[in-house]
Amino acid sequence: MSAAAVRLPRWRRPRFAGSTFGDSTLGDAAWQRRRRETLRWAVWGALAGGVAALVAFAPASWLAAAAAGSSGGRLLLADARGTVWSGSAVPVLTGGADSRDASALPGRLQWSMHWRGRGIDVALRHACCLSDGVALRWEPGFGRQRLSLRPATDGTIGQWPAAWLGGLGTPWNTLQLGGRMRLASPGLDVEWVQGRPRVAGSAQLELVGVSSRLSTLDPLGTYRVSMQGDAASEAIAVTLATADGALRLSGQGQLTQGRLRFRGQAQAAAGSEAALTNLLGLLGRREGAVAVITIG
């Protein structure tokens, strides 16, 4: 048999790129290329799935940490359970870092969040304090975000015991207020543009049947704090007025960039001066029968 007639098995044939014997080399290269592409897509898929799972099952403690950080440690969501999207916690007011004062609300605050359109709808429930139907909507964005508050049908957001404020420390822990706080609003929108808040809408905080351990009078009175947002000036106008009671309070101010500037006065109704002397001295600088209240 001649040498030209000898035919080697396929697996014995030499491989030379660019020759008729290089077909398998080209096939191997294509296979390796497809393998790398498949691996790359698998890695990206795993990363995307991991991120999605992390977001979907983010623990409620993350939300608690965000609340504490944004409030300077004054609002805590204690014993947070569940996830960021559906969970519960005990609302606690404190005086901030290193404070020994703390006051918790009874029961647990529950929340649930759902994506809708370009934002997140938040439903809040708290048997002791929130009205049914109170909802929030958060629309995040780059350099701009919006938070909208929608109250119940009658405009009521909720009510809380005034004693809860004692957890904030001085002067609330000294006053030891009694009575209740009731918050109502037709709707509020807060928009942050490059970190600067702009508030549109109004709200009214009513302090009903207020009392204090510094006075024998019970109650001292009922008071209204009205807040009106002005998006153009980035300020919230604050007005304090007395609805009724022996302790007469009044004043005006502005809340700008989280800082309150307020000037008002307190005085006793006729016949109540002796019972309110200590309390008036704590509320502000005495100028005769009037105590001048200055904040900021």
C-alpha positions in Angstrom: 0.0 0.0 0.0 1.4 3.4 -1.0 2.0 6.2 1.4 -0.7 8.3 -0.4 -3.2 5.7 0.2 -2.7 5.7 4.0 -5.6 7.7 5.7 -5.1 8.5 9.4 -8.1 8.5 11.8 -9.7 11.9 12.4 -8.4 12.1 15.9 -4.8 11.5 14.7 -4.9 14.3 12.1 -2.6 17.3 12.8 -4.3 20.7 13.3 -2.9 23.6 11.4 -4.7 26.9 11.5 -5.7 28.1 8.1 -5.5 24.7 6.5 -8.1 22.1 5.7 -7.1 20.4 8.9 -8.1 23.5 11.1 -11.8 23.1 11.1 -11.9 21.7 14.6 -9.8 24.6 15.9 -12.3 27.1 14.5 -15.1 25.2 16.1 -13.3 25.1 19.4 -12.7 28.9 19.3 -16.4 29.5 18.5 -17.4 27.2 21.4 -15.1 29.0 23.8 -16.5 32.3 22.7 -20.1 31.2 23.3 -19.0 29.7 26.6 -17.6 33.1 27.7 -20.7 34.9 26.6 -23.0 32.4 28.4 -20.8 32.7 31.6 -21.0 36.5 31.4 -24.8 36.5 31.1 -25.0 34.0 33.9 -22.9 36.2 36.2 -25.0 39.3 35.4 -28.2 37.3 35.9 -27.0 36.1 39.3 -26.0 39.6 40.3 -29.4 41.0 39.2 -31.2 38.2 41.0 -29.2 38.8 44.2 -29.9 42.5 44.1 -33.6 41.9 43.5 -33.7 39.4 46.4 -31.8 41.8 48.7 -34.3 44.6 47.9 -37.3 42.3 48.3 -36.2 40.8 51.6 -34.4 43.8 53.1 -34.9 43.5 56.9 -37.1 46.0 58.7 -34.0 47.0 60.8 -32.8 48.9 57.7 -35.8 51.1 57.8 -35.4 51.6 61.6 -31.8 52.7 61.0 -32.9 55.2 58.4 -35.5 56.6 60.7 -33.0 57.0 63.5 -30.4 58.6 61.2 -32.7 61.1 59.6 -34.2 62.2 63.0 -30.9 62.6 64.8 -31.7 59.6 66.9 -35.0 61.2 68.2 -37.4 58.8 66.5 -36.7 55.1 66.9 -38.5 52.2 65.5 -37.8 49.7 68.2 -38.1 45.9 68.0 -38.5 46.2 64.2 -39.8 43.0 62.6 -40.5 41.8 59.1 -39.0 43.5 56.0 -38.7 47.1 54.7 -41.8 46.3 52.5 -44.0 44.8 55.2 -43.2 45.0 58.9 -43.9 46.5 62.3 -42.1 48.3 65.1 -42.7 50.2 68.4 -42.4 54.0 67.9 -40.2 55.6 70.5 -39.2 59.2 71.1 -35.8 59.9 72.7 -33.7 62.9 73.4 -31.0 61.8 70.9 -27.6 60.3 71.4 -26.6 59.6 75.0 -30.1 60.6 76.3 -31.7 58.6 79.0 -35.1 59.8 78.2 -37.4 57.6 76.1 -41.1 57.3 75.6 -42.8 54.5 73.6 -46.3 54.4 72.2 -48.6 51.5 73.1 -49.0 48.8 70.4 -47.1 48.4 67.2 -46.9 50.6 64.1 -47.4 48.5 61.0 -46.5 49.4 57.4 -46.7 48.0 53.9 -45.2 49.3 50.7 -45.9 48.6 47.1 -44.4 49.9 43.8 -47.0 51.7 41.7 -45.9 53.6 38.6 -42.8 55.7 39.4 -43.3 55.7 43.1 -44.0 53.7 46.2 -47.3 53.7 48.1 -47.0 53.3 51.8 -49.9 52.2 54.0 -49.6 52.9 57.8 -51.7 51.3 60.6 -51.5 51.9 64.3 -54.5 51.0 66.4 -53.7 53.5 69.2 -52.9 56.5 67.2 -53.4 56.6 63.4 -56.7 57.0 61.6 -57.8 54.4 59.0 -56.9 55.4 55.5 -53.7 57.4 56.1 -51.3 56.9 53.3 -48.0 58.1 52.0 -46.5 58.2 48.5 -42.8 58.4 47.8 -41.5 59.3 44.4 -37.7 58.9 44.3 -35.4 60.4 41.7 -31.9 61.7 41.0 -31.5 65.0 42.8 -35.2 65.3 43.3 -37.8 63.3 45.3 -41.3 63.9 46.6 -43.2 62.7 49.6 -47.0 63.1 49.7 -49.3 62.7 52.7 -52.9 61.7 52.1 -55.1 61.7 55.3 -58.3 59.9 56.0 -61.5 61.2 54.3 -62.2 63.6 57.2 -58.7 65.0 57.1 -57.6 63.5 60.3 -54.1 61.9 60.4 -54.0 60.7 64.0 -53.8 61.5 67.7 -51.2 60.8 70.3 -50.8 61.2 74.0 -49.1 64.5 74.9 -47.0 62.6 77.4 -45.2 60.9 74.5 -43.2 64.2 74.1 -41.5 63.6 77.4 -39.2 61.2 75.6 -37.6 64.1 73.8 -35.9 65.3 77.0 -35.7 68.9 78.1 -38.0 70.8 78.5 -40.7 68.2 77.8 -39.6 65.8 80.5 -39.8 68.7 83.0 -43.3 69.8 81.8 -44.7 66.2 81.9 -47.6 67.1 79.8 -51.0 65.5 79.9 -53.8 65.6 77.3 -53.6 64.6 73.7 -52.3 65.8 70.4 -54.5 65.6 67.2 -53.1 66.2 63.7 -55.2 67.0 60.7 -54.5 68.1 57.1 -56.2 68.3 53.8 -52.9 67.0 52.3 -49.2 67.8 52.3 -46.5 67.5 49.6 -42.8 67.7 50.5 -40.4 67.9 47.6 -36.6 67.7 48.0 -34.6 69.4 45.2 -30.8 69.0 45.7 -31.5 68.2 49.3 -33.6 71.4 49.9 -37.2 70.7 51.1 -40.2 72.6 49.7 -43.5 72.1 51.4 -46.9 72.7 49.8 -50.1 72.3 51.8 -51.2 72.9 55.4 -51.6 71.0 58.6 -53.0 71.8 62.1 -51.9 70.3 65.3 -54.4 70.6 68.1 -53.3 70.1 71.8 -56.5 69.2 73.6 -56.9 69.3 77.4 -53.3 70.0 78.1 -52.0 69.7 81.7 -48.6 69.9 83.4 -47.1 68.7 86.7 -45.8 72.3 87.2 -49.4 73.6 87.7 -52.3 72.6 89.8 -54.7 73.7 87.1 -56.0 70.8 85.1 -56.5 71.3 82.3 -54.4 74.3 81.3 -56.2 74.7 78.0 -56.5 73.7 74.4 -54.2 75.1 71.7 -53.8 75.1 68.0 -50.6 75.1 66.0 -51.2 75.9 62.3 -48.6 75.2 59.7 -48.8 76.5 56.1 -46.2 75.5 53.6 -44.8 77.9 51.0 -42.9 76.1 48.3 -41.6 79.3 46.7 -39.8 80.5 49.9 -38.9 76.9 51.1 -40.5 77.9 54.5 -43.4 76.8 56.7 -45.3 79.5 58.5 -46.1 78.5 62.1 -48.9 80.1 64.2 -49.8 79.3 67.8 -53.2 80.3 69.2 -55.3 79.5 72.3 -58.7 78.0 71.8 -59.6 78.1 75.5 -58.0 77.8 79.0 -56.3 79.6 81.8 -52.9 79.6 80.2 -53.0 81.9 77.2 -50.4 81.1 74.4 -49.8 82.9 71.1 -47.0 83.5 68.6 -45.7 83.2 65.1 -42.6 81.8 63.4 -41.1 80.0 60.5 -39.7 76.5 60.0 -36.9 76.7 57.4 -34.4 73.9 56.5 -35.5 72.0 59.6 -34.8 75.0 61.9 -37.6 76.8 63.8 -37.6 80.5 64.5 -40.5 81.4 66.7 -41.5 84.3 68.9 -44.5 84.2 71.2 -45.9 84.9 74.6 -47.6 83.2 77.5 -49.7 84.7 80.2 -52.3 83.7 82.8 -55.9 84.5 82.6 -57.3 86.7 85.3 -57.5 84.8 88.6 -54.9 82.1 87.6 -51.7 84.1 88.1 -50.6 82.3 91.3 -51.2 78.8 89.9 -49.2 79.5 86.8 -46.2 81.4 88.1 -43.8 78.5 88.0 -44.9 77.3 84.6 -44.6 80.8 83.1 -41.1 81.1 84.4 -40.1 78.0 82.6 -41.8 78.8 79.3 -39.9 82.1 78.7 -38.3 85.3 79.9 -40.6 87.2 82.3 -41.6 90.7 81.4 -44.1 91.6 84.0 -47.1 89.4 83.7 -46.0 88.0 80.3 -43.5 85.3 79.5 -41.7 85.9 76.2 -41.1 82.7 74.3 -38.2 82.8 71.8 -36.9 79.8 69.8 -34.1 80.1 67.3 
